[in-house]
Every structure is written in structure tokens, then in C-alpha cells.
Amino acid sequence: MKLENIDIDETLKEVESLLSAEKDISPALLSMIKIMITLLKLLTNSIGLNSSNSSKPPSSDPNRLKPTRKKSDNNPGGQKGHVGTTLRQIDNPDDVKVIEIDKRTLPKGRTYKEVGFDKRQVFDIDISRFVTEYQAQILEDENGNRFVAEFPKNVSGVVQYGNALKAHAVYMSQYQLLPYKRIEEYFTEQLQIPISQGSIFNFNKTANKQLLGFETIVKDRLAASHRMNVDETHININGDRHWLHCAGNDLWTYYFPHERRGCEAIDEMNIIPRFKGILCHDHWKPYYTYEGCLHSLCNAHHLRELTRAHEQDKQEWAGKMKNLLEEFNIAVINAGGLLGKGSANKNRERYRELLEEAELECPPPDESERNGKRGPLKRSKARNLLERLINYEDDVLRFMGDTDVPFTNNQGENDIRMTKVQQKISGCFRSMEGAEIFCRVRGYLSTCRKHGVSSSHALKMLFDKKLPDFI
């Protein structure tokens, strides 16, 4: 790595060479210098990390530039078959304003008849409250006995909030991720409807309660599916670190908050222990304790780690492996998602040949330097990556032989991304109950969107005590 035209790596190698040749230096000073060199290596390596060679988000990249698009033969703009969103006139406008011709501007001495209208439409919004008053008829007989008509079952109070309002508040809270205070201000200032933060929380609790049956269904569907993507991220609950686990695929999403990250949480979630299909993940070791399923590793993680090994550790094999995996992915896409047996076997041979070459460039630690130490000797990041690619070959290359297995675990990362946004906006959940409400409602909305049901419609159905047909 170079910093202001100084090659840090070469300078450190020169310093280490000089130290090894120095005979009169005291052991204490030598140890201190080695510690400083180690710290300097760690600092320079961290400076060279970015979104392309680590798990750091693109927003943290200094002087971030947008990646250049590959040249395409397509013309600019929407392509054939693309469904556009152009604003078009509708047949039943809410209001019609007729503009009559000022007849004083017409040529005189002629007769005119109306033959139609030239139409233009302006799309706008009318943000306003809508209050429905129910009046129950009261009848009285000749003896003074009164009989009152029954109100609908859902109209129980003298004044109450309607289902559409409740659904809209939950939509803004759980889908748009607005804080309770801002939702309260929105209803008060825009709609002239007084509403408290406590009421908004109660709406969320109601939605959560209505989804008890949905949670059982989505867990069973995921456990019975052919492929499932899983991921996890840390969340803050009242100042304490907890973990949010995510399981999903193209049609279903489930979120689960827990104070633990490992098998205790996974067992309590009770999806992976029942799963018999292909589990896509980023090689987090607890997932491998579940042997009832096959595994598929995220190659996006491998590409980033290979980039780091090539750029920082100067491992030539890492750059070649990155190019090879990308080549395999393009070949699978061009083949319609599945390589023929012959092509897949040839690719495996090329993969193994490159790993054999990598063994020479990045060998394991020398056992002669054990010096009485027990257990495995410490390995470099590049060596750990190499051993993973060797030991888990089938899981790395599983995308070549199954159309339902993706090259990356992007599905799992996409499903969990908005939960990270929620933490950035709100900072934390105030309680485990709040986290559980968010996870259940958010999982329901994610699932509905995957089935083509809009979030606002899905919530309106929920408060009407209905669920979409696909469930």
C-alpha cells in the first residue's frame, strides 16, 4: 500500500530485515518495535478497506464514485417490454370544470354548435380527514318505551379511530420507519386529527396480534421450501445489543429478535432445524451445525475477501480466483441458470487447479514453529479464505448445478437491509416487545410485497381482520 508516494509494505519489510540483522538491540526494545510494526500494519490495512474488499457499506467509502456501467448494445431509455409509469388520463375524474368559450372573441355573423371538448387533467392530492357519523334511530311507543337501533360491531365508542387511519399510522411507523413523534405531528398538522404516540403504539400492537396466525404459516412455508436465505444483524434494544435473525426466499420473509446470535436463537426460531432444502448464507459457522440441509455460500463475500487478499496481501491467486468465479457466474446466467454436467465438471477442474496453485503461494503455517503450542497454528486471512474455498468447494459452486440457487446471498441481505435503516433512524428499540412488533409486521409487509400486494392494502386488510388470498 502506498501513502503519499511511500510504499508502506516495502518500508516495513526493510525495517524488519534491518532488525533481524541487528545483534546488539535489547530484547525489550525489540519487542516494543515489533508491537509498533504490528500496529502499523493493522492501521494501514484498515485504511485500505472499502466496500469492494470488505463488509463496509459503500456510504463509508472516501470520495466514493459511482461504478461505471458496462457498455450495452441497447438504446438509451426504456427497453421493449418495459412497463412504464407515465401519467395518463383517467375516465372518471373526481371533479370536472367546464371552460366555455368567450363568444365575444368569435367571428360575428356565424352560427356555432358544440361538438365536444378538448380535455386536460391535473393530478393532485387532497389531504383531509373524513369523519363518518353513525346515527342509531330511536323509536318510542305509546307507553314511553324506547327502542334503539344497533350500531355496527366495529363502532363501539362515542368517538374512535377508523381502520383506514390505524392502517395508515402503522404503515408510516413500520414501513416508512417514521418515529412516533413525527407521525403524531403529521396527523395533527396535516389532517387536524389529534393522536397520541401511545395510540400509535396501540395500533402497532393490534396489527401484531392479528398476525399470530400469519407467523405460523410463514415459518411452515419456509421450513418446507427448496431454498432459503438467512442472515443476521445486531440491533439495539434499550441500550443492550441483541440480534435480529432473518429467514426468507423469493416469496416469504420472517424476522426474529433475540438476545443471542447463535444456535440458541436459531433453535428457538424453529425454522432451520426443520429445513431440508438448500440454505444460503455467508459461512457463519453455527449454520453448519444443522446437517439436515445442504448449504450454499455467498460468493459476494468471497469476491470481497479475494479483492482484499489480492490488494493488501499481494496474493496473485486471489485475483485469479475472483475473475474465475465471476466468469462462472456469467456462464451460468448465459446458460439460463444451469450449466450442463460437462461444463460444470470442466469448471470444477479449473477451480481445483487454481487452488493447487494457491497452495504454493499461500502455504499453511510451518509446524516446526509450533514451539509447544497446542491446537491449530494461527493463519493469515488469505490462508483462512483459501482453506474455506478448498474445504467447502461444493457449497461455493452449488449455484452452477441448481437453477434455484443464486450466486450470492443478496436475497437475505436485501430482506434485512431495511431493519438496519430502522436502527439508523430510531437508534434503538425501547423494549423487546417493540422489536417483536416491528419484526412480525415488517415480515408480513415484506411477504405481501413479494406476492404483489401493496403494503397499504395489506395493512387495511389486516385491520379489517382479513388476510390476503395467497396466505
C-alpha positions in Angstrom: 0.0 0.0 0.0 1.3 3.5 -0.9 0.7 6.6 1.3 2.0 9.9 -0.1 4.3 8.0 -2.5 5.7 5.9 0.3 5.3 2.2 -0.2 4.3 1.1 3.3 4.7 -2.6 2.7 8.2 -2.3 1.3 9.3 0.0 4.0 8.1 -2.4 6.7 9.9 -5.3 5.1 13.1 -3.2 5.0 12.7 -2.3 8.7 12.1 -6.0 9.6 15.2 -7.0 7.6 17.3 -4.5 9.4 16.0 -5.6 12.8 16.8 -9.2 12.1 20.4 -8.2 11.2 20.8 -6.1 14.4 22.6 -8.1 17.1 23.1 -5.6 19.9 19.5 -4.5 20.3 17.9 -5.3 23.7 15.0 -7.8 23.8 12.7 -5.2 25.4 13.3 -2.6 22.7 13.0 -5.3 20.0 9.6 -6.4 21.4 8.4 -2.8 21.5 9.4 -2.2 17.9 7.7 -5.4 16.8 4.5 -4.3 18.5 4.7 -0.9 16.8 5.2 -2.6 13.4 2.2 -4.9 14.1 0.0 -1.9 15.0 1.2 0.0 11.9 0.3 -3.0 9.7 -3.2 -3.1 11.2 -3.7 0.6 10.7 -2.5 0.6 7.1 -4.7 -2.4 6.3 -7.8 -0.7 7.8 -7.1 2.4 5.7 -7.2 0.2 2.6 -10.5 -1.3 3.4 -13.6 -0.2 1.5 -16.9 -1.7 0.2 -15.2 -3.6 -2.6 -12.9 -5.6 -0.4 -14.7 -5.8 3.0 -18.2 -5.7 4.5 -18.1 -1.9 4.9 -21.1 -0.2 3.3 -20.5 1.9 0.1 -21.6 5.0 2.0 -18.4 4.8 4.1 -16.0 4.9 1.1 -14.0 8.1 0.9 -14.5 10.1 -2.3 -17.0 7.5 -3.4 -17.5 7.3 -7.1 -20.5 5.6 -8.8 -19.4 2.5 -10.6 -19.3 2.8 -14.4 -21.8 0.8 -16.3 -20.7 -1.7 -18.8 -21.4 -0.8 -22.4 -24.6 -2.2 -23.8 -26.0 -2.6 -27.3 -29.4 -1.3 -26.1 -30.6 2.1 -27.0 -31.0 4.7 -24.1 -34.3 4.7 -22.3 -36.9 2.1 -21.6 -36.5 -1.2 -23.3 -39.0 -3.3 -25.2 -41.5 -4.9 -22.9 -40.8 -2.4 -20.1 -43.9 -1.3 -18.2 -43.6 2.5 -17.8 -45.2 4.8 -15.2 -46.2 7.6 -17.5 -49.1 9.7 -16.1 -52.2 9.0 -18.2 -55.7 10.5 -18.2 -58.4 8.6 -16.4 -62.1 8.1 -17.4 -63.7 9.1 -14.1 -62.1 12.3 -12.7 -63.2 13.4 -9.3 -64.1 16.9 -10.4 -64.9 18.4 -13.9 -64.5 22.1 -14.6 -66.0 23.1 -18.0 -64.3 26.1 -19.6 -66.7 27.9 -22.0 -65.5 30.0 -24.9 -65.9 33.7 -24.6 -68.3 34.2 -27.5 -67.3 37.8 -27.8 -64.0 36.6 -29.2 -65.6 34.6 -32.1 -66.1 35.9 -35.6 -69.5 37.6 -35.9 -72.3 36.6 -38.3 -71.8 32.8 -37.9 -73.7 30.1 -36.1 -71.9 27.6 -33.8 -72.8 24.2 -32.3 -71.0 22.3 -29.6 -69.1 19.3 -31.0 -67.0 18.2 -27.9 -64.3 19.1 -25.5 -60.5 19.2 -25.5 -59.5 17.6 -22.2 -56.6 18.1 -19.9 -56.3 16.6 -16.4 -54.3 17.8 -13.3 -53.4 15.1 -10.8 -53.2 16.5 -7.2 -53.9 15.3 -3.7 -56.4 16.4 -1.1 -55.1 15.6 2.4 -58.0 15.9 4.7 -59.9 14.0 7.4 -63.0 12.0 6.7 -65.5 11.7 9.6 -68.4 9.2 9.4 -71.2 9.8 11.9 -73.5 6.8 12.8 -77.0 7.8 14.0 -78.9 5.0 15.6 -82.6 5.6 15.2 -84.6 5.8 18.4 -88.3 4.8 18.5 -90.7 5.3 21.3 -94.1 3.6 21.8 -97.2 5.0 23.4 -96.0 3.8 26.8 -92.8 5.7 26.6 -90.6 2.6 26.0 -87.6 3.4 23.8 -86.0 1.1 21.1 -82.6 2.0 19.7 -81.1 0.6 16.5 -77.9 -1.4 17.0 -74.6 0.2 15.9 -72.2 -1.9 13.8 -70.0 -4.1 16.0 -66.8 -2.2 15.0 -68.4 1.1 16.2 -68.1 0.7 20.0 -67.2 4.2 21.2 -68.7 7.6 21.1 -65.6 8.8 19.2 -63.0 6.4 17.8 -60.3 6.0 15.1 -61.2 4.1 11.9 -59.4 1.2 10.4 -58.0 3.1 7.5 -56.4 5.6 9.9 -55.0 2.9 12.0 -53.5 1.1 8.9 -52.0 4.4 7.7 -50.4 5.0 11.1 -48.9 1.5 11.1 -47.8 2.0 7.5 -45.9 5.1 8.4 -44.4 3.6 11.5 -43.5 0.1 10.4 -42.9 0.5 6.7 -41.8 4.1 6.2 -40.0 3.9 9.6 -41.1 7.4 10.8 -40.7 8.0 14.6 -43.8 8.2 16.6 -43.3 11.9 17.3 -43.3 12.8 13.6 -46.4 10.6 12.9 -48.2 12.5 15.7 -47.2 15.8 14.1 -48.3 14.7 10.7 -51.8 13.7 11.8 -52.2 16.9 13.9 -50.9 19.4 11.4 -51.9 17.8 8.0 -55.2 16.2 8.9 -56.3 18.0 12.0 -56.7 14.7 13.9 -55.4 14.6 17.4 -53.5 11.4 18.0 -51.0 10.4 20.7 -47.8 8.4 20.5 -49.5 5.9 22.8 -52.3 5.4 20.4 -49.9 4.8 17.5 -48.1 2.1 19.7 -51.5 0.5 20.4 -52.3 0.4 16.6 -49.0 -1.5 16.2 -49.9 -3.9 19.0 -53.2 -4.6 17.3 -51.5 -5.3 14.0 -49.1 -7.6 15.8 -51.8 -9.5 17.5 -53.7 -10.0 14.2 -50.6 -11.7 12.7 -50.2 -14.5 15.1 -51.6 -17.0 12.6 -49.5 -15.5 9.8 -46.3 -16.1 11.7 -47.1 -19.8 12.0 -47.9 -20.0 8.3 -44.7 -18.2 7.1 -42.5 -20.4 9.3 -44.0 -23.6 8.0 -43.7 -22.4 4.4 -40.1 -21.5 4.8 -39.2 -24.8 6.5 -40.8 -26.7 3.7 -39.2 -24.7 0.9 -36.5 -25.8 -1.5 -34.1 -22.9 -0.9 -33.9 -20.4 2.0 -31.6 -17.4 2.5 -30.6 -16.5 6.1 -28.7 -13.6 7.6 -28.5 -11.8 10.9 -27.6 -8.3 12.2 -27.2 -6.7 15.6 -29.9 -4.4 16.9 -30.1 -2.1 19.9 -32.8 -2.7 22.5 -32.9 -0.2 25.2 -29.1 0.2 25.1 -28.3 -3.5 25.0 -27.0 -5.4 22.0 -29.4 -8.0 20.6 -29.7 -9.8 17.3 -32.2 -9.8 14.5 -32.4 -13.1 12.6 -33.9 -13.2 9.1 -35.0 -16.2 7.0 -36.6 -15.7 3.6 -36.8 -16.6 -0.1 -38.5 -15.1 -3.2 -42.0 -15.3 -1.6 -41.7 -15.4 2.2 -39.9 -13.3 4.9 -39.6 -13.9 8.6 -37.7 -11.8 11.2 -36.9 -12.9 14.7 -35.3 -10.8 17.5 -33.2 -12.5 20.2 -30.6 -11.7 22.8 -28.3 -14.3 21.3 -26.8 -14.7 17.9 -26.0 -18.5 17.8 -27.8 -21.8 17.9 -30.0 -20.9 20.9 -31.7 -18.3 18.9 -31.9 -20.4 15.7 -33.4 -23.3 17.7 -36.0 -21.0 19.2 -36.9 -19.6 15.8 -37.5 -23.2 14.8 -37.2 -22.9 11.0 -33.7 -24.1 10.2 -33.9 -27.2 12.4 -36.9 -28.4 10.3 -35.4 -27.3 7.0 -34.3 -30.0 4.4 -33.6 -27.8 1.4 -30.6 -25.6 0.4 -29.6 -23.0 3.0 -27.8 -19.9 1.5 -25.7 -17.9 3.9 -22.3 -16.2 4.4 -20.5 -19.1 6.1 -21.4 -18.2 9.7 -20.3 -21.4 11.5 -23.5 -22.1 13.6 -25.4 -22.7 10.3 -23.2 -25.7 9.6 -24.3 -27.4 12.8 -27.6 -28.1 11.1 -26.8 -31.2 8.9 -30.4 -31.9 7.7 -29.9 -29.5 4.8 -27.4 -28.6 2.1 -25.5 -25.4 2.2 -24.7 -22.7 -0.4 -22.2 -19.9 0.3 -22.5 -16.3 -0.7 -19.9 -15.6 -3.4 -20.3 -11.8 -3.0 -18.5 -12.2 0.3 -15.8 -14.4 -1.4 -15.3 -11.7 -4.1 -14.8 -9.0 -1.5 -12.4 -11.2 0.5 -10.5 -12.2 -2.6 -10.1 -8.5 -3.6 -8.7 -7.7 -0.1 -6.2 -10.6 -0.3 -5.1 -9.5 -3.8 -4.8 -5.8 -3.0 -3.4 -5.9 0.6 -1.7 -9.3 0.9 -0.4 -9.3 -2.7 -1.9 -12.8 -3.3 -1.9 -13.4 -7.1 -4.1 -16.5 -6.8 -6.8 -14.4 -5.1 -7.1 -12.1 -8.1 -7.3 -15.0 -10.5 -9.9 -16.8 -8.3 -12.1 -13.6 -8.3 -12.0 -13.5 -12.1 -12.7 -17.2 -12.3 -15.8 -17.1 -10.0 -17.2 -14.1 -11.9 -16.6 -16.0 -15.2 -18.5 -19.0 -13.8 -21.4 -16.7 -12.8 -21.7 -15.2 -16.3 -21.6 -18.7 -17.8 -24.5 -19.8 -15.6 -26.5 -16.7 -16.5 -25.9 -17.2 -20.2 -26.9 -20.9 -19.8 -30.3 -20.0 -18.3 -29.3 -20.6 -14.7 -28.0 -24.2 -15.0 -24.7 -25.5 -16.5 -24.6 -28.8 -18.3 -22.8 -31.6 -16.5 -19.8 -31.5 -18.8 -19.3 -27.7 -18.5 -19.7 -27.9 -14.7 -17.1 -30.6 -14.4 -14.6 -28.6 -16.5 -15.2 -25.6 -14.3 -14.5 -27.6 -11.2 -11.3 -28.8 -12.7 -10.2 -25.3 -13.3 -11.2 -24.3 -9.8 -9.2 -27.1 -8.2 -6.1 -26.4 -10.4 -6.1 -22.8 -9.3 -6.4 -23.8 -5.6 -3.4 -26.1 -6.1 -1.5 -23.2 -7.4 -2.7 -21.1 -4.5 -1.4 -23.7 -2.0 2.1 -23.0 -3.3 1.7 -19.2 -3.0 -0.1 -19.3 0.3 1.1 -22.4 2.3 -0.2 -23.4 5.8 1.9 -22.4 8.9 5.1 -24.2 9.4 4.5 -26.9 12.0 8.2 -26.7 13.1 7.4 -23.3 14.6 4.8 -24.7 17.0 7.2 -24.3 20.0 5.0 -26.4 22.2 1.8 -24.6 21.3 -1.4 -26.7 21.2 -4.2 -26.5 18.7 -4.1 -25.1 15.2 -1.5 -22.5 14.4 -2.6 -19.0 13.6 -3.3 -18.5 9.9 -3.5 -15.3 7.8 -6.8 -14.0 6.5 -5.7 -15.1 3.0 -4.9 -18.6 4.2 -8.2 -18.9 6.0 -10.1 -17.9 2.9 -8.1 -20.4 0.8 -8.9 -23.3 3.2 -12.6 -22.4 3.1 -12.6 -22.4 -0.7 -10.9 -25.8 -0.6 -13.0 -27.5 2.2 -16.3 -26.1 1.0 -16.0 -26.5 -2.7 -19.5 -28.0 -3.2 -21.1 -25.1 -1.3 -19.1 -22.4 -3.2 -20.0 -23.9 -6.6 -23.6 -25.1 -5.9 -25.0 -22.3 -7.9 -23.8 -24.0 -11.1 -26.0 -27.1 -10.7 -29.3 -25.7 -9.4 -31.4 -23.0 -11.0 -32.9 -22.1 -7.7 -29.5 -21.4 -6.0 -28.2 -17.9 -6.5 -24.5 -16.9 -6.9 -24.8 -14.6 -3.8 -26.9 -14.3 -0.7 -28.3 -11.0 -1.9 -31.9 -12.1 -1.1 -31.1 -12.5 2.6 -29.2 -9.2 2.7 -31.9 -7.3 0.9 -34.5 -8.7 3.3 -32.5 -7.5 6.3 -31.3 -4.2 4.9 -34.3 -2.0 5.9 -34.0 -3.2 9.5 -30.6 -1.6 9.6 -32.1 1.6 8.2 -34.7 1.5 11.1 -31.8 1.4 13.6 -30.1 4.3 11.9 -33.3 6.4 12.1 -34.5 5.5 15.6 -31.2 4.4 17.2 -32.8 1.6 19.2 -36.0 -0.2 20.2 -37.3 0.8 23.6 -38.3 -2.8 24.5 -38.2 -6.3 23.3 -42.0 -6.0 22.7 -41.4 -3.1 20.3 -38.7 -5.2 18.5 -41.1 -8.2 18.2 -43.9 -6.0 16.8 -41.6 -4.5 14.2 -40.3 -7.9 13.1 -43.7 -9.5 12.8 -45.4 -6.6 11.0 -42.3 -6.0 8.8 -42.1 -9.6 7.8 -45.8 -9.6 6.8 -45.3 -6.5 4.7 -42.2 -7.9 3.0 -44.1 -11.1 2.2 -47.1 -9.2 0.8 -44.9 -7.1 -1.5 -43.2 -10.3 -2.8 -46.7 -11.5 -3.7 -47.6 -8.3 -5.4 -49.8 -6.9 -2.6 -49.1 -3.3 -1.7 -48.2 -2.5 1.9 -51.0 0.0 2.5 -53.6 -2.5 1.1 -52.1 -5.3 3.2 -52.5 -3.3 6.4 -56.0 -2.2 5.6 -57.0 -5.8 5.2 -55.3 -6.6 8.5 -57.4 -4.1 10.5 -60.5 -5.4 8.7 -59.5 -8.8 10.2 -58.7 -10.3 6.8 -55.5 -11.7 5.2 -54.5 -11.7 1.5 -55.7 -14.7 -0.6 -52.1 -16.1 -1.1 -51.9 -16.7 2.7 
